Amino acid sequence: MNLQELRDQWEIAKHEDGGHCPVCDRWGKIYPRGINSTMAKSLIWLFSKGDDWVDVPNSAPSWVLRSNQLPTLRWWGMVERNDADKSPENKHSGMWRVTEFGKLFAQNKVPAPSKVFTYNGDVVGQSVDVVRIVECFKVSFDYAEIFDSFNGSGVQPK
């Protein structure tokens, strides 16, 4: 089998059920990822902290830390991590902030792709279908109430 045939086989495998690379034997698969309510609530929490970098490990509520869903929002471009100040002992600094797009999504002003597709931790595609933050919660969830609980200013999302 030539190299192109191996590449073609690998493309098929990783787009379907996944498999081992015929060259390096590494497992690979393209995973669809959707925005869930914990991610949406974590974004609103981070948005409520303002524009500065936030030390998430030392200031986030335990439900944000336990879920570990906040970092996945980087795949949509909604949050960013500041690794400029990371130390040799730590893989990452733990400092995060919401991007402009994340702010707009958190305020229900813009939609986002309902799914992104990741391979090896990187985004390789996104869905055509979109979702708004209010759609990330169950029907009984009161978006305005949770927004206000984090946003002490009482400003209502538009």
Disulfide bonds with the S-S distance in Angstrom:
none
